[in-house]
Amino acid sequence: MTFTKHILFLGAALGLSVQPALAKSPIAEVLCEPTPRLHEKLKRQFGSKRAATGLRGPEQMMEVWTSDSGDWTMVVTYATGTSCIVAMGQDWYTHAEAKPARG
């Protein structure tokens, strides 16, 4: 077998072994959607609210969505009207900044 065929075979084998792991994610089938549809799914399916936003440039906005249970989802929203989930996790905690006492 040639080197190229070995690489193609190895790549195919690795790809097949990764598929079951991807299917375990509750939102694995949803990576990118039109922004209104993705936002609706985050609200309805996961009970999430947008907790924070920040610009990543003139064409992208980063969003963090959180739920009362502590789950969080990071979304990048593009100027084209598409949003994509880039990370998910649990145990989100917002740290309140201590304000100095007035007196």
ROBA-618803 format. One record per atom (N, C-alpha, C, O, CB): residue number from 1; residue in one letter; atom name; x, y, z. Coordinates in pm, whole numbers. Each point is the difference from the previous one (the first is absolute). Glycine has a CB too. Layout:
(pt NUM "a" "CA" (X Y Z))
...
//
This chain:
(pt 1 "m" "N" (85 -117 0))
(pt 1 "m" "CA" (-85 117 0))
(pt 1 "m" "C" (89 124 0))
(pt 1 "m" "O" (102 3 70))
(pt 1 "m" "CB" (-287 -127 52))
(pt 2 "t" "N" (149 225 -199))
(pt 2 "t" "CA" (81 121 -5))
(pt 2 "t" "C" (-25 85 123))
(pt 2 "t" "O" (-98 -20 72))
(pt 2 "t" "CB" (92 16 -321))
(pt 3 "f" "N" (96 97 271))
(pt 3 "f" "CA" (-11 89 116))
(pt 3 "f" "C" (-131 76 -1))
(pt 3 "f" "O" (-64 13 105))
(pt 3 "f" "CB" (312 10 -101))
(pt 4 "t" "N" (-289 27 -119))
(pt 4 "t" "CA" (-126 75 -11))
(pt 4 "t" "C" (-119 -88 37))
(pt 4 "t" "O" (-91 46 69))
(pt 4 "t" "CB" (193 97 -248))
(pt 5 "k" "N" (-103 -267 133))
(pt 5 "k" "CA" (-109 -90 34))
(pt 5 "k" "C" (-4 -30 149))
(pt 5 "k" "O" (-107 -12 59))
(pt 5 "k" "CB" (123 -87 -287))
(pt 6 "h" "N" (104 87 289))
(pt 6 "h" "CA" (6 -21 145))
(pt 6 "h" "C" (-64 118 74))
(pt 6 "h" "O" (-77 -19 93))
(pt 6 "h" "CB" (287 -118 -121))
(pt 7 "i" "N" (-177 258 -15))
(pt 7 "i" "CA" (-54 121 64))
(pt 7 "i" "C" (-152 4 -17))
(pt 7 "i" "O" (-72 29 95))
(pt 7 "i" "CB" (289 94 -136))
(pt 8 "l" "N" (-265 -150 -80))
(pt 8 "l" "CA" (-145 1 -23))
(pt 8 "l" "C" (-70 -107 84))
(pt 8 "l" "O" (-106 26 56))
(pt 8 "l" "CB" (146 59 -289))
(pt 9 "f" "N" (18 -204 241))
(pt 9 "f" "CA" (-58 -108 79))
(pt 9 "f" "C" (-2 38 148))
(pt 9 "f" "O" (-101 -20 68))
(pt 9 "f" "CB" (181 -149 -237))
(pt 10 "l" "N" (30 222 218))
(pt 10 "l" "CA" (9 41 141))
(pt 10 "l" "C" (-101 110 30))
(pt 10 "l" "O" (-68 -3 103))
(pt 10 "l" "CB" (312 -60 -99))
(pt 11 "g" "N" (-254 161 -94))
(pt 11 "g" "CA" (-96 108 19))
(pt 11 "g" "C" (-143 -50 5))
(pt 11 "g" "O" (-79 45 83))
(pt 11 "g" "CB" (236 108 -198))
(pt 12 "a" "N" (-190 -246 27))
(pt 12 "a" "CA" (-135 -57 -1))
(pt 12 "a" "C" (-26 -78 128))
(pt 12 "a" "O" (-108 10 57))
(pt 12 "a" "CB" (115 -23 -308))
(pt 13 "a" "N" (91 -64 295))
(pt 13 "a" "CA" (-16 -79 123))
(pt 13 "a" "C" (-18 91 121))
(pt 13 "a" "O" (-85 -26 85))
(pt 13 "a" "CB" (224 -158 -185))
(pt 14 "l" "N" (-61 288 108))
(pt 14 "l" "CA" (-14 94 112))
(pt 14 "l" "C" (-134 71 -5))
(pt 14 "l" "O" (-64 22 103))
(pt 14 "l" "CB" (312 9 -99))
(pt 15 "g" "N" (-291 6 -124))
(pt 15 "g" "CA" (-129 66 -14))
(pt 15 "g" "C" (-114 -87 47))
(pt 15 "g" "O" (-93 50 63))
(pt 15 "g" "CB" (185 77 -254))
(pt 16 "l" "N" (-87 -255 161))
(pt 16 "l" "CA" (-105 -90 44))
(pt 16 "l" "C" (1 -19 151))
(pt 16 "l" "O" (-106 -16 61))
(pt 16 "l" "CB" (120 -100 -281))
(pt 17 "s" "N" (104 118 280))
(pt 17 "s" "CA" (7 -20 145))
(pt 17 "s" "C" (-45 124 77))
(pt 17 "s" "O" (-36 -11 117))
(pt 17 "s" "CB" (222 -150 -154))
(pt 18 "v" "N" (-185 277 -26))
(pt 18 "v" "CA" (-40 124 68))
(pt 18 "v" "C" (-151 18 -2))
(pt 18 "v" "O" (-55 63 90))
(pt 18 "v" "CB" (274 40 -152))
(pt 19 "q" "N" (-288 -155 -38))
(pt 19 "q" "CA" (-143 24 -16))
(pt 19 "q" "C" (-84 -32 123))
(pt 19 "q" "O" (-83 83 36))
(pt 19 "q" "CB" (117 -131 -273))
(pt 20 "p" "N" (-17 -66 305))
(pt 20 "p" "CA" (-83 -26 118))
(pt 20 "p" "C" (19 103 110))
(pt 20 "p" "O" (-96 32 71))
(pt 20 "p" "CB" (107 -272 -127))
(pt 21 "a" "N" (108 294 71))
(pt 21 "a" "CA" (24 100 104))
(pt 21 "a" "C" (-76 128 -32))
(pt 21 "a" "O" (-52 65 91))
(pt 21 "a" "CB" (279 -164 -46))
(pt 22 "l" "N" (-234 137 -171))
(pt 22 "l" "CA" (-70 122 -37))
(pt 22 "l" "C" (-150 -12 23))
(pt 22 "l" "O" (-65 99 34))
(pt 22 "l" "CB" (243 -53 -203))
(pt 23 "a" "N" (-233 -162 152))
(pt 23 "a" "CA" (-144 -19 12))
(pt 23 "a" "C" (-50 16 143))
(pt 23 "a" "O" (-120 15 21))
(pt 23 "a" "CB" (132 -167 -216))
(pt 24 "k" "N" (75 149 294))
(pt 24 "k" "CA" (-41 10 139))
(pt 24 "k" "C" (-36 142 42))
(pt 24 "k" "O" (-67 19 101))
(pt 24 "k" "CB" (211 -214 -55))
(pt 25 "s" "N" (-99 295 -121))
(pt 25 "s" "CA" (-29 139 34))
(pt 25 "s" "C" (-148 28 -23))
(pt 25 "s" "O" (-55 -42 -102))
(pt 25 "s" "CB" (291 110 42))
(pt 26 "p" "N" (-302 3 153))
(pt 26 "p" "CA" (-143 27 -18))
(pt 26 "p" "C" (-30 92 -116))
(pt 26 "p" "O" (-115 8 -44))
(pt 26 "p" "CB" (89 -40 285))
(pt 27 "i" "N" (126 102 -292))
(pt 27 "i" "CA" (-24 93 -109))
(pt 27 "i" "C" (96 -27 -115))
(pt 27 "i" "O" (29 90 -79))
(pt 27 "i" "CB" (-111 81 242))
(pt 28 "a" "N" (133 -295 -172))
(pt 28 "a" "CA" (99 -35 -101))
(pt 28 "a" "C" (-50 24 -142))
(pt 28 "a" "O" (79 36 -88))
(pt 28 "a" "CB" (11 -205 245))
(pt 29 "e" "N" (-219 150 -181))
(pt 29 "e" "CA" (-51 18 -135))
(pt 29 "e" "C" (-17 147 -36))
(pt 29 "e" "O" (-25 31 -117))
(pt 29 "e" "CB" (-88 -250 138))
(pt 30 "v" "N" (125 309 74))
(pt 30 "v" "CA" (-17 142 -26))
(pt 30 "v" "C" (132 70 25))
(pt 30 "v" "O" (38 23 115))
(pt 30 "v" "CB" (-282 -33 -51))
(pt 31 "l" "N" (312 44 -169))
(pt 31 "l" "CA" (123 78 13))
(pt 31 "l" "C" (-25 144 -44))
(pt 31 "l" "O" (32 93 73))
(pt 31 "l" "CB" (108 -299 -111))
(pt 32 "c" "N" (-197 224 -79))
(pt 32 "c" "CA" (-31 133 -52))
(pt 32 "c" "C" (-144 4 -49))
(pt 32 "c" "O" (-51 -96 -58))
(pt 32 "c" "CB" (293 130 -8))
(pt 33 "e" "N" (-306 77 92))
(pt 33 "e" "CA" (-140 21 -39))
(pt 33 "e" "C" (-18 148 -30))
(pt 33 "e" "O" (83 81 41))
(pt 33 "e" "CB" (-166 -278 102))
(pt 34 "p" "N" (-23 234 -214))
(pt 34 "p" "CA" (-35 142 -7))
(pt 34 "p" "C" (-17 52 143))
(pt 34 "p" "O" (-57 -69 85))
(pt 34 "p" "CB" (-57 40 -314))
(pt 35 "t" "N" (162 148 256))
(pt 35 "t" "CA" (4 54 136))
(pt 35 "t" "C" (-133 -9 74))
(pt 35 "t" "O" (-1 -48 113))
(pt 35 "t" "CB" (179 199 -192))
(pt 36 "p" "N" (-290 -106 22))
(pt 36 "p" "CA" (-125 -8 75))
(pt 36 "p" "C" (-38 -144 39))
(pt 36 "p" "O" (-52 -23 109))
(pt 36 "p" "CB" (-23 227 -229))
(pt 37 "r" "N" (101 -299 32))
(pt 37 "r" "CA" (-33 -140 29))
(pt 37 "r" "C" (89 -56 112))
(pt 37 "r" "O" (-49 -70 88))
(pt 37 "r" "CB" (-24 40 -327))
(pt 38 "l" "N" (203 61 236))
(pt 38 "l" "CA" (90 -49 105))
(pt 38 "l" "C" (-36 64 134))
(pt 38 "l" "O" (-3 -69 102))
(pt 38 "l" "CB" (186 35 -272))
(pt 39 "h" "N" (-210 163 171))
(pt 39 "h" "CA" (-38 67 125))
(pt 39 "h" "C" (-128 -61 58))
(pt 39 "h" "O" (-10 -20 121))
(pt 39 "h" "CB" (118 232 -202))
(pt 40 "e" "N" (-204 -242 -6))
(pt 40 "e" "CA" (-125 -61 47))
(pt 40 "e" "C" (25 -138 60))
(pt 40 "e" "O" (-58 -35 103))
(pt 40 "e" "CB" (-68 162 -278))
(pt 41 "k" "N" (213 -206 112))
(pt 41 "k" "CA" (33 -132 54))
(pt 41 "k" "C" (68 11 136))
(pt 41 "k" "O" (-30 -78 91))
(pt 41 "k" "CB" (52 -10 -324))
(pt 42 "l" "N" (69 182 247))
(pt 42 "l" "CA" (68 17 129))
(pt 42 "l" "C" (-100 37 109))
(pt 42 "l" "O" (10 -48 113))
(pt 42 "l" "CB" (198 119 -233))
(pt 43 "k" "N" (-303 14 87))
(pt 43 "k" "CA" (-102 40 98))
(pt 43 "k" "C" (-95 -114 32))
(pt 43 "k" "O" (-23 -32 116))
(pt 43 "k" "CB" (39 267 -198))
(pt 44 "r" "N" (-73 -297 -21))
(pt 44 "r" "CA" (-104 -101 17))
(pt 44 "r" "C" (54 -134 49))
(pt 44 "r" "O" (-52 -55 97))
(pt 44 "r" "CB" (-75 169 -276))
(pt 45 "q" "N" (231 -166 114))
(pt 45 "q" "CA" (50 -133 33))
(pt 45 "q" "C" (83 -2 128))
(pt 45 "q" "O" (-5 -96 77))
(pt 45 "q" "CB" (4 44 -319))
(pt 46 "f" "N" (78 157 264))
(pt 46 "f" "CA" (96 -2 110))
(pt 46 "f" "C" (-32 100 110))
(pt 46 "f" "O" (71 5 101))
(pt 46 "f" "CB" (98 -79 -264))
(pt 47 "g" "N" (-273 154 146))
(pt 47 "g" "CA" (-35 99 101))
(pt 47 "g" "C" (109 102 21))
(pt 47 "g" "O" (18 50 112))
(pt 47 "g" "CB" (-158 -221 -3))
(pt 48 "s" "N" (214 204 -214))
(pt 48 "s" "CA" (114 91 11))
(pt 48 "s" "C" (-40 144 -26))
(pt 48 "s" "O" (-98 29 -70))
(pt 48 "s" "CB" (247 -214 -2))
(pt 49 "k" "N" (-71 275 131))
(pt 49 "k" "CA" (-14 144 -23))
(pt 49 "k" "C" (138 52 -40))
(pt 49 "k" "O" (102 -50 46))
(pt 49 "k" "CB" (-295 72 121))
(pt 50 "r" "N" (194 79 -253))
(pt 50 "r" "CA" (128 60 -37))
(pt 50 "r" "C" (52 78 118))
(pt 50 "r" "O" (-65 93 48))
(pt 50 "r" "CB" (-2 -80 -292))
(pt 51 "a" "N" (185 -50 292))
(pt 51 "a" "CA" (58 60 120))
(pt 51 "a" "C" (106 105 -32))
(pt 51 "a" "O" (20 93 78))
(pt 51 "a" "CB" (-67 -304 42))
(pt 52 "a" "N" (113 196 -233))
(pt 52 "a" "CA" (109 93 -33))
(pt 52 "a" "C" (22 1 -150))
(pt 52 "a" "O" (-24 -99 -68))
(pt 52 "a" "CB" (132 60 292))
(pt 53 "t" "N" (-61 153 -275))
(pt 53 "t" "CA" (36 12 -141))
(pt 53 "t" "C" (126 85 -11))
(pt 53 "t" "O" (30 81 88))
(pt 53 "t" "CB" (-272 -103 -160))
(pt 54 "g" "N" (313 2 -35))
(pt 54 "g" "CA" (118 80 -29))
(pt 54 "g" "C" (34 -9 -147))
(pt 54 "g" "O" (-18 -105 -62))
(pt 54 "g" "CB" (103 69 295))
(pt 55 "l" "N" (-37 145 -289))
(pt 55 "l" "CA" (35 1 -142))
(pt 55 "l" "C" (136 -65 -20))
(pt 55 "l" "O" (93 21 78))
(pt 55 "l" "CB" (-228 188 -113))
(pt 56 "r" "N" (144 -288 -69))
(pt 56 "r" "CA" (125 -65 -36))
(pt 56 "r" "C" (57 64 -126))
(pt 56 "r" "O" (101 -47 -52))
(pt 56 "r" "CB" (-180 -168 157))
(pt 57 "g" "N" (18 316 -152))
(pt 57 "g" "CA" (40 71 -122))
(pt 57 "g" "C" (-126 55 -63))
(pt 57 "g" "O" (-109 -13 55))
(pt 57 "g" "CB" (312 -137 -90))
(pt 58 "p" "N" (-189 212 -81))
(pt 58 "p" "CA" (-118 61 -63))
(pt 58 "p" "C" (-100 -102 -52))
(pt 58 "p" "O" (-113 38 -31))
(pt 58 "p" "CB" (257 152 -31))
(pt 59 "e" "N" (-108 -317 50))
(pt 59 "e" "CA" (-87 -100 -58))
(pt 59 "e" "C" (-46 -109 97))
(pt 59 "e" "O" (-79 -86 -38))
(pt 59 "e" "CB" (194 131 -173))
(pt 60 "q" "N" (-66 -42 338))
(pt 60 "q" "CA" (-32 -109 93))
(pt 60 "q" "C" (-28 53 139))
(pt 60 "q" "O" (62 96 46))
(pt 60 "q" "CB" (81 -250 -180))
(pt 61 "m" "N" (-238 90 200))
(pt 61 "m" "CA" (-30 30 139))
(pt 61 "m" "C" (2 -131 78))
(pt 61 "m" "O" (-60 -99 -42))
(pt 61 "m" "CB" (-80 303 -22))
(pt 62 "m" "N" (207 -205 177))
(pt 62 "m" "CA" (2 -117 88))
(pt 62 "m" "C" (-112 16 101))
(pt 62 "m" "O" (-24 110 50))
(pt 62 "m" "CB" (274 -143 -80))
(pt 63 "e" "N" (-319 -76 60))
(pt 63 "e" "CA" (-109 1 97))
(pt 63 "e" "C" (19 -116 97))
(pt 63 "e" "O" (44 -109 -39))
(pt 63 "e" "CB" (-201 215 -129))
(pt 64 "v" "N" (125 -82 293))
(pt 64 "v" "CA" (-4 -107 99))
(pt 64 "v" "C" (-144 -11 46))
(pt 64 "v" "O" (-59 97 46))
(pt 64 "v" "CB" (301 -60 29))
(pt 65 "w" "N" (-298 -157 -89))
(pt 65 "w" "CA" (-136 -30 43))
(pt 65 "w" "C" (10 -90 122))
(pt 65 "w" "O" (79 -95 1))
(pt 65 "w" "CB" (-172 117 -237))
(pt 66 "t" "N" (15 7 340))
(pt 66 "t" "CA" (4 -81 122))
(pt 66 "t" "C" (-142 -40 41))
(pt 66 "t" "O" (-98 66 -35))
(pt 66 "t" "CB" (309 51 108))
(pt 67 "s" "N" (-218 -226 1))
(pt 67 "s" "CA" (-129 -44 53))
(pt 67 "s" "C" (6 3 153))
(pt 67 "s" "O" (109 6 58))
(pt 67 "s" "CB" (-153 -151 -263))
(pt 68 "d" "N" (-71 140 268))
(pt 68 "d" "CA" (-6 0 147))
(pt 68 "d" "C" (69 -122 60))
(pt 68 "d" "O" (43 4 115))
(pt 68 "d" "CB" (-256 123 -128))
(pt 69 "s" "N" (224 -235 -64))
(pt 69 "s" "CA" (65 -122 51))
(pt 69 "s" "C" (153 9 -6))
(pt 69 "s" "O" (69 -89 50))
(pt 69 "s" "CB" (-269 -42 -124))
(pt 70 "g" "N" (254 239 14))
(pt 70 "g" "CA" (145 17 -8))
(pt 70 "g" "C" (61 -41 -132))
(pt 70 "g" "O" (121 13 -19))
(pt 70 "g" "CB" (-118 -49 260))
(pt 71 "d" "N" (-85 -14 -335))
(pt 71 "d" "CA" (52 -34 -132))
(pt 71 "d" "C" (30 129 -75))
(pt 71 "d" "O" (-68 100 18))
(pt 71 "d" "CB" (-62 -317 -22))
(pt 72 "w" "N" (233 214 -82))
(pt 72 "w" "CA" (33 117 -80))
(pt 72 "w" "C" (32 -42 -143))
(pt 72 "w" "O" (44 -112 -25))
(pt 72 "w" "CB" (42 232 230))
(pt 73 "t" "N" (-110 -27 -297))
(pt 73 "t" "CA" (26 -22 -141))
(pt 73 "t" "C" (65 125 -56))
(pt 73 "t" "O" (-51 111 20))
(pt 73 "t" "CB" (-145 -271 -42))
(pt 74 "m" "N" (308 145 -49))
(pt 74 "m" "CA" (64 113 -66))
(pt 74 "m" "C" (-36 -6 -148))
(pt 74 "m" "O" (14 -103 -66))
(pt 74 "m" "CB" (178 107 235))
(pt 75 "v" "N" (-238 109 -220))
(pt 75 "v" "CA" (-50 10 -137))
(pt 75 "v" "C" (73 114 -69))
(pt 75 "v" "O" (21 106 58))
(pt 75 "v" "CB" (-248 -198 8))
(pt 76 "v" "N" (265 70 -191))
(pt 76 "v" "CA" (51 110 -82))
(pt 76 "v" "C" (-109 32 -101))
(pt 76 "v" "O" (-50 -89 -70))
(pt 76 "v" "CB" (296 20 100))
(pt 77 "t" "N" (-282 197 -38))
(pt 77 "t" "CA" (-103 46 -92))
(pt 77 "t" "C" (69 84 -107))
(pt 77 "t" "O" (75 93 30))
(pt 77 "t" "CB" (-255 -94 151))
(pt 78 "y" "N" (153 -34 -306))
(pt 78 "y" "CA" (63 67 -114))
(pt 78 "y" "C" (-95 104 -58))
(pt 78 "y" "O" (-122 -12 12))
(pt 78 "y" "CB" (257 -195 -61))
(pt 79 "a" "N" (-78 307 -14))
(pt 79 "a" "CA" (-78 106 -64))
(pt 79 "a" "C" (-88 -55 -112))
(pt 79 "a" "O" (-94 67 -42))
(pt 79 "a" "CB" (274 96 100))
(pt 80 "t" "N" (-151 -281 -106))
(pt 80 "t" "CA" (-78 -62 -108))
(pt 80 "t" "C" (-135 -51 48))
(pt 80 "t" "O" (-85 -36 -81))
(pt 80 "t" "CB" (298 -27 -29))
(pt 81 "g" "N" (-234 58 244))
(pt 81 "g" "CA" (-126 -49 54))
(pt 81 "g" "C" (5 -144 47))
(pt 81 "g" "O" (-103 -59 31))
(pt 81 "g" "CB" (-9 216 -181))
(pt 82 "t" "N" (232 -213 156))
(pt 82 "t" "CA" (19 -136 47))
(pt 82 "t" "C" (69 3 135))
(pt 82 "t" "O" (87 83 24))
(pt 82 "t" "CB" (-74 -170 -261))
(pt 83 "s" "N" (-53 -4 326))
(pt 83 "s" "CA" (65 -15 130))
(pt 83 "s" "C" (46 -144 15))
(pt 83 "s" "O" (-66 -93 -47))
(pt 83 "s" "CB" (-77 277 149))
(pt 84 "c" "N" (256 -202 -36))
(pt 84 "c" "CA" (58 -133 18))
(pt 84 "c" "C" (38 -21 146))
(pt 84 "c" "O" (54 89 65))
(pt 84 "c" "CB" (31 -87 -302))
(pt 85 "i" "N" (-114 -121 288))
(pt 85 "i" "CA" (43 -38 134))
(pt 85 "i" "C" (146 -40 -9))
(pt 85 "i" "O" (37 -87 -80))
(pt 85 "i" "CB" (-272 10 147))
(pt 86 "v" "N" (319 139 16))
(pt 86 "v" "CA" (142 -31 -3))
(pt 86 "v" "C" (47 -71 126))
(pt 86 "v" "O" (108 -60 1))
(pt 86 "v" "CB" (-75 258 -146))
(pt 87 "a" "N" (-111 -193 253))
(pt 87 "a" "CA" (36 -70 124))
(pt 87 "a" "C" (-122 -11 89))
(pt 87 "a" "O" (-90 84 -4))
(pt 87 "a" "CB" (328 0 -11))
(pt 88 "m" "N" (-239 -190 97))
(pt 88 "m" "CA" (-107 -20 98))
(pt 88 "m" "C" (63 -54 127))
(pt 88 "m" "O" (106 -63 -4))
(pt 88 "m" "CB" (-279 20 -178))
(pt 89 "g" "N" (108 66 294))
(pt 89 "g" "CA" (52 -53 125))
(pt 89 "g" "C" (-103 10 111))
(pt 89 "g" "O" (-118 26 -24))
(pt 89 "g" "CB" (348 36 -47))
(pt 90 "q" "N" (-183 -83 191))
(pt 90 "q" "CA" (-89 6 116))
(pt 90 "q" "C" (69 73 114))
(pt 90 "q" "O" (118 35 -8))
(pt 90 "q" "CB" (-229 -249 -62))
(pt 91 "d" "N" (36 236 177))
(pt 91 "d" "CA" (48 67 121))
(pt 91 "d" "C" (45 144 -26))
(pt 91 "d" "O" (103 44 50))
(pt 91 "d" "CB" (-32 -266 35))
(pt 92 "w" "N" (-151 296 -164))
(pt 92 "w" "CA" (28 142 -23))
(pt 92 "w" "C" (-25 76 128))
(pt 92 "w" "O" (-100 -24 69))
(pt 92 "w" "CB" (38 5 -313))
(pt 93 "y" "N" (150 109 276))
(pt 93 "y" "CA" (-16 84 119))
(pt 93 "y" "C" (45 140 -35))
(pt 93 "y" "O" (109 19 -52))
(pt 93 "y" "CB" (-74 -215 208))
(pt 94 "t" "N" (-119 295 -127))
(pt 94 "t" "CA" (34 140 -23))
(pt 94 "t" "C" (59 58 126))
(pt 94 "t" "O" (-61 -5 107))
(pt 94 "t" "CB" (-122 27 -279))
(pt 95 "h" "N" (302 32 159))
(pt 95 "h" "CA" (68 60 115))
(pt 95 "h" "C" (-35 148 8))
(pt 95 "h" "O" (26 77 -92))
(pt 95 "h" "CB" (163 -244 73))
(pt 96 "a" "N" (-248 204 129))
(pt 96 "a" "CA" (-35 142 20))
(pt 96 "a" "C" (124 74 49))
(pt 96 "a" "O" (72 -47 88))
(pt 96 "a" "CB" (-313 -12 -34))
(pt 97 "e" "N" (265 174 -113))
(pt 97 "e" "CA" (114 81 41))
(pt 97 "e" "C" (-33 69 132))
(pt 97 "e" "O" (-106 59 15))
(pt 97 "e" "CB" (174 -24 -256))
(pt 98 "a" "N" (24 -44 335))
(pt 98 "a" "CA" (-21 65 130))
(pt 98 "a" "C" (9 151 -16))
(pt 98 "a" "O" (96 52 -58))
(pt 98 "a" "CB" (0 -254 178))
(pt 99 "k" "N" (-196 271 -70))
(pt 99 "k" "CA" (-3 146 -6))
(pt 99 "k" "C" (47 57 133))
(pt 99 "k" "O" (-43 -46 106))
(pt 99 "k" "CB" (-146 42 -275))
(pt 100 "p" "N" (276 103 163))
(pt 100 "p" "CA" (49 58 126))
(pt 100 "p" "C" (-113 70 75))
(pt 100 "p" "O" (-91 58 -60))
(pt 100 "p" "CB" (319 -28 -43))
(pt 101 "a" "N" (-221 -37 234))
(pt 101 "a" "CA" (-102 64 86))
(pt 101 "a" "C" (12 151 -10))
(pt 101 "a" "O" (110 55 -7))
(pt 101 "a" "CB" (-106 -251 164))
(pt 102 "r" "N" (-118 262 -158))
(pt 102 "r" "CA" (-1 147 1))
(pt 102 "r" "C" (-7 47 145))
(pt 102 "r" "O" (-60 -66 85))
(pt 102 "r" "CB" (-53 78 -313))
(pt 103 "g" "N" (173 98 253))
(pt 103 "g" "CA" (-13 42 137))
(pt 103 "g" "C" (56 127 34))
(pt 103 "g" "O" (-7 42 115))
(pt 103 "g" "CB" (8 -261 -66))
//
